[in-house]
Amino acid sequence: MSEIQVNTINEYTGANGVTIDGVLIKDNFLAAAAGGGLVKLGEYTFDNDADKDFDVCDGTKYYGYKMILKDFHPATDDAAPRVGFRNGGSDVLTSVYTHRAGFTMATNSSGSLAGTASNPTGYFELGFNTGSDTGEFGHAIAELFPHDTEKTWVSRGIREQGNGTKYISNLICFAKDNTAIDGVRVYASSGNIVSGNFAIWGYVK
């Protein structure tokens, strides 16, 4: 059997990608038919940052996006992780209501369940407020579908207090606006993000 070893394979004709054993590879992602339905678009490790922009959203390629936040630790006590919207390198929807409903469950008996419904402007939340003390962290997984008139968001998170109490949250939100979205901004509701990891994937059409 013959074997070819190379470091790089480039496309030169047609700009239609490279096909290997029937699998199309094009512009840094695998065709959905070959199992490439979820594409990693970016990741970041926070180190006392005010925010981080991910201008990676493209409605012609992706239905929506999956996001994961791990070990979120804010500089300001009781701050919540948020995701804002961007277009052309600027923040958008800053005055548009994002209708929200959700609930929180606690592992102690004194705060087992509390429902919320509110209309903040210009952002969706990854999770609820997280403390800044040692041992207090927040984690979340979310899905965003921003390319329609109604931009929908579902997130599930957990945050842990220094005393060991854990709070589990579930949020469902939408914003009704037809502004094009081509990016997101991750930030805290107050102050910097001392530490944490964030990653975003796209659901390929």
Salt bridges, closest charged atoms under 4 A:
GLU11 OE2 - LYS26 NZ 3.45
ASP27 OD1 - LYS26 NZ 3.54
GLU43 OE2 - LYS40 NZ 3.26
ASP51 OD2 - ARG185 NH1 3.82
ASP53 OD2 - ARG86 NH1 3.34
ASP53 OD1 - ARG185 NE 2.56
ASP55 OD1 - ARG86 NE 2.75
ASP71 OD2 - LYS70 NZ 2.85
ASP71 OD1 - HIS139 ND1 3.61
ASP91 OD1 - ARG86 NH1 3.13
ASP91 OD2 - ARG185 NH1 3.13
GLU125 OE1 - ARG100 NH1 1.98
GLU150 OE2 - LYS176 NZ 3.31
GLU160 OE2 - LYS166 NZ 3.57
